[in-house]
Every structure is written in C-alpha cells, then in structure tokens.
Amino acid sequence: MKIVVLKFGGTSVGSIDKIKKVAEIIKNYKKKKYKVIVVSSAMSGVTNDLVKKSKEISENFSKEEYDVLVSSGEQVACSLIAGRLVYKGIKSRSWLAWQVPIFTTGSHKNSRINLINKNKIIKYLKEGGVPVITGFQGINNEHRITTIGRGGSDASAIMLSKFFSAERCVIYTDVDGVYTTDPNIDQNAKKISKMSYEEMLEMASTGSKVLHTRSVELAMKNNLTLQVLSSLTKETGTFIVDEKELIEKEIVSG
C-alpha cells in the first residue's frame, strides 16, 4: 500500500473553516490513490486552557489525571475532521490512542511510543477508510492514558510513519516550509526546498520553531522523509531527508 501520514498542527485546525480546508487537503491525497493516515493536534489554544484549569483545581494536580485532561483536546479535533470527511462522502472515523492501541513507556507527561498495533488500522485502510488518530497520546501497561510531551503530535505522526512504512510524513503547520531565518524578522529570508536531518536539528536547537528537536531525531533515527507544508497555502514546502539524498549542497542553510 502507498501510505502517507498527514499531521495537522493546532493552527491548522484552529477553527471550523480551517478544519474544512484540512478535509479538502485529505480528499486531494485520496484522489492521488494514497492510503491516508491523519494525525491531529488539539485546536490552537485548547491545551493551554486545559492546563490552566488543572492549575486552578490544584497546585499539585495528579499527573495521571493531567494526561487524561490534556489529551481530550486531540479527541475533539479528530472528531471534527472525521465528521467533515464523512460529510464529504469519505469513509472516516476518529481513533483515540487506546483504540488503536498505541503503547507507551515512561512517566506521565513525558512518555515515549514503543509499540503500535497495526491490525485494526491496516484493515480500515484496506476498506478505503481514512483513520484520524489523536496525536500526543498513548496508553501504558496499566491501560492509563499517557501524553508524549513537547512536540508530541509530531512524534506520534513520525512513529506511525515508521510502523506503517509510510512513503513520507507530511507536517502541516502555519508556515509553508523551513526558511534560512525567520521571515517575520528578515524579509530576505529564503525558503529551503530540501535539507538534511542534521541541518534541521541544528536549526531547531538554536531557535527554529518549525519542528521540535525530538521529532527530527526520531525521523533521522528511522530514516523517514519529512515534508513541512502550510495548510493555508498551496506553496511547495521543505523536504527533510537523509544527507545522502541531497544532490546539491547549499553553502548555508540557516
């Protein structure tokens, strides 16, 4: 199967109008005969609001209940995306981490994905369905909900790409690629069409907010092709690949 994993960040699903655009993006991949796995973050601002509520309840809010609370944002976004796809005539449903299931190890608030059960999702893909899977979460060996920490939805998408041998993992955000510097600060910033994991890691560790370092490390470790695109424009984005795939080497990336 020709599988692509599409991950949509909080700004890409930040409103109903934006979610409708996301559904059109997914529909276009279906037209290209891809089997599509969708991963979504919570709508922008939702997770911060949930964290604020936990602090109002208690200064020492239970870590286990914190994960249950903040993971609910992704559930809302995934339901809205799947609902829109169904309305557009596409077979789709939302999947929470425990329904897949996605297994994690480590502490609450900062777990790591170590196993994804593929059987149900593979069956659903073969039936022509588009699974919309909650990012940022999993379950541990006690069947408690866990969250994956900073950059968690990107990490979820990358691990799903690994386990399902996806052709590539596309990260949709509010920028149309990786630039040599912040285009909001420097009007002469140039978009980079293709760069190596190492270059992206260096930029992420020195302030670039496009991808979190942990997500890039996961992609590099598993040799996965990443593509950064904007869900708001049709601009070509940036590919992040193994250095061996770079034919021409830019003197300076950022």
JODAPE-V89712 format. One record per helix or strand. SS is the DSSP state (alpha for helix, beta for strand). FROM is the first residue (numbers start at 1). TO is the last residue. If there is no record, write none. Layout:
# JODAPE-V89712
SS;FROM;TO / SS;FROM;TO
This chain:
# JODAPE-V89712
beta;3;8 / alpha;16;31 / beta;35;40 / alpha;46;57 / alpha;63;70 / alpha;72;87 / beta;92;95 / alpha;97;100 / beta;102;105 / beta;112;116 / alpha;119;126 / beta;130;134 / beta;137;139 / beta;145;147 / alpha;152;163 / beta;168;173 / beta;178;179 / beta;191;192 / beta;194;196 / alpha;197;205 / alpha;213;221 / beta;226;230 / beta;238;241 / alpha;243;245
